[in-house]
Amino acid sequence: MNITLQNVGRRFNKEWIFRNLSAELTSGNSYAILGPNGSGKSTLLSVLNGSLSPSEGKISFFIDKTEIPVENIYKYTSLAAPYLELVETFTLKEIIDFHFKFKDFATDLDAKKLISILGLEKAANKQIKYFSSGMKQRTKLALACCADTPILFLDEPTSNLDVQGISWYRELIENFGKERLTIIGSNQIQEYDFCSKHIQISDYK
């Protein structure tokens, strides 16, 4: 899976968030989008996952050299981000069952194994509204990482995670990030230090 950007820019009103960004992002690589809070990391992630259109330039998506229309790219992506909400009235098992009506499980996974990966067997029938912020973040990450999608987007993935949670996140990426195109928006080094390629938002202002 490839994402190609040609002189891409995005603005809100008259303010440019970034401009003149050209890059090719390819499967099997991990990319970190870096910059301070408010610099435009989440905006760039939204352009890359097709939920925002560029204000200028062109973005293209390819799988096996076949171009994928932007309106279909959601089928190939998973996203975890602090601003994404879980359905609070669902139990953990219900949110997993709901999510995987739209995505396939990664190889050899099912709902029971995913709950085991989360370490939340005792909370399987608890409503999400009773989860701590850390449990909710783990759930978002597991839903994204354990789906069979070639592109994985993570925005500030260790938000609300403690030291143990950060170690769990790193193991999750090690187990489910290989062979994928992984793109992480971050300003915390523990979230992206395994990424071989970096995109600094400040270089495109």
Steps between C-alpha positions, in 0.01 A plus 500: 500500500633842403389856571648762267486873575584759237540857632216446745381781723209561732365826632216613721359835393810694394748321727716228349555207736761348266598545134715347226517155656615232257567147621442133429393284793532127444396175670750344737614838627409704807472877474488754782331834440668731748430844640380679814137509603293703256754471220273303265588135563137392532407705194763324291384161631145591395621585149697176483202287607267670254269671748628845397573612145818693422455871433767470232705224342407136447486192720474151345450156652626182336481130577703271272537798260121535472373842605231499769238780489522718810138424588595131538824540694323452835472130418879469521568708811476481878525801729544553873496854639405678824223694325326183378217400732392150589129420542476541876187286543660197333684239700854413398376186325229697321743770380730229362212322326379832357844609377569170327179514303688758289855363521647151494708370788873464445613143434415249774314756713145508627312694767610272784869526404474877463355532850789286623750730326336790682523311829139596569331161529323606821367814328365329186140569601561841659368809321766725349372799703636329812849454352790716613661731242789254471268205435320699231829589332615138505169399343537755220854384428406132502205553266726680253808279525314169499303574182617355170574830324816588306516856641510584870459859622575583863466852642664553840471128574622504861256768616361398842733198524725441801847345482356148485257613230781646291685167513177326396467742204856428388433125508176550307685686224773235493241227454259670260694775323723292276443512124251784542530866415500653848466877546522656846430860599701578811725722706588228753808299408378177661215499247715512188868423566466178298390697192768507232362808322397838640291783356548830685195722459718808555683424173179566306380830643 
